[in-house]
Amino acid sequence: MRFDLRLMSEMIAPASRVLDIGSGDGTLIEYLFRTRGCDARGIEIDMAEVTHAVAHGLPVMHGDADTDLAHYPDGLFDYVVLSRTLQAVERPQEVLRQMLRIGTRALVSFPNFGHWRVRWQLVRSGRMPMTATWDRPWYETPNIHPCTIRDFFVLCAQEGYAVERWLAVDNEGHQAPWRRFPGLANLFGEQALFLLRRA
Amino acid sequence: MARPRVTNTQAEVARQVHAAYAAVIMDHLDIPSRDTHQSATFDGGFMLDCGVALPSVTVAYRTYGTLNPARSNAILVCHALTGDQYVAEPHPGTGKPGWWKEVVGPGRPIDTDRFFVICANVLGGCMGSTGPRSPRDDGPDAPPWGTDFPPITIRDMVRAQRLLIDRLGVSCLFAAVGGSMGGMQVLEWAATFPDQVFAAVPVATAAFHSAQNIAFHEVGRQAVFADPEWAGGEYWRHGTIPARGLAVARMAAHITYLSEQALTRKFGRRLQIPATGTSSLFGDMFEVESYLRHQGSTFVNRFDANSYLTITRAMDYFDLAADHDGDLARAFRGTATRFCIVSFDSDWLFPTAQSRAIARALNRAGANVSFVEIASDKGHDAFLLDEPDFHRALSGFLSGCAEHAGL
């Protein structure tokens, strides 16, 4: 299982109701059901992934984070998960609002655009960065809303979300001592993970 | 090449077309008499949604597989407009294989080695359940109901099915599965008896019959009405059937079950070689015409015209949200049923948008819902055909639900 999914699953209380947005092949919801007894469901935009997940007995529906969250009632879920997708949605701010409307807590992971390699490449070459994390050229990347860890803290403050937990890791999922300092995490973290609550 | 040569009179054409149906009219129905169908009869009155009480109802049905000791492995399969209870075995009238043999059987997605499968002929049907062909009363020479048979609803069909499953000793269905009108019944089951359906699979269906679909049905009904042999619905008095009208209704309907791509792939603009060689306006026949005529003429051998009128009307009346203050989510509020909604991307009769509307209403109701659109070029009919992705999804969904149900 991808390390950010593993880290997320460790933050989810057993027997919770969970919605995984962008659930892919359903790895996380299956893991949450089997190991934590969660009522975990998924939304996925890629129809082949949806078919694959449903064929494995997982409750996944075809849908779009930008448009389909509006159809869930308030507070239906304990956790709403959005892994490595925030940067690819059309309206990240609205998606976060919907997540914290339909869920008590939101778990969000995203690749950090503030990493030193990204900054250095832009400064040195004057061109859009290409790294292991940001590996598609600007004209074909689905990642239309990249943000940094600091950007995300600012958005949470602006929207009034309480950051219950957060961590920054490298692409292997290892945490480093700098994880307690947002400024350093924003330089050295390749992936970020936030657990938010309605304040 | 393919240019029609116009040398014939219209009267001659009419004679030719009529001759094509004469054999059908002479041949008469393949439908076995009602006594040959397995059935259960429920006395003591059956109040229809229209307010008319039928003195009794008979529900013809077939079962496959074995009911487990806990009586918890029953799956109800709901058939579509012109389907019947012979879902997984040859049709006794036509000898053709069961209409969902790809889906129901040993080792199939609805696995009869694992589940106890029930399929009932709908109320209003013509394969043994109470309908327009049933005698009006118990008298020895009682005439059939004909078009005096009261209008029925999808919910009436479902309530009749519930009597049957009670009689079979099943208090809670593990699943209800059906496509098209069968999907309407599945939705109605989940809305009306939520505690008695653990899982629901409405396929290629909608929560209401659209204006376009009502319009197509109306064309079919007018074709039946326009056939003099229909005789105001009392054709049995003359020992005939409105074969031409019903065949035209079937032809028009059949087009709606296919897709433009499927028709092009199967027939294109190919011509059949004219049998006589004489040149006339309709001397040449496109393959698609021949196919539709075949569909029409074989249909009248197995289906009753008045049943067709009754059941198409029941579909037209269907509007689940309207029964719940206009809000489809209310129909499912608080439901514990697990849903799997399936649509096909080339189905323009019950397009994906209508399935998505159901899925969203279920989201609003907080229900557990899977929703998948299957890629297929076969149109609405895809749900009946060999569609591996659909079959995998159905099989996986049922297995997942079986795990949750402790089966």
Interface residues (C-beta under 8 A of the other chain):
Chain A: D39 R41 M47 V50 T51 V54 A55 H56 G57 L58 P59 V60 M61 H62 G63 D68 H71 Y72 P73 L76
Chain B: R338 C340 I341 R356 A359 R360 N363 R364 A365 G366 N368 V369 S370 F371 V372 E373 I374 A375 D389 R392 A393 S395 G396 F397 S399 G400 C401 E403
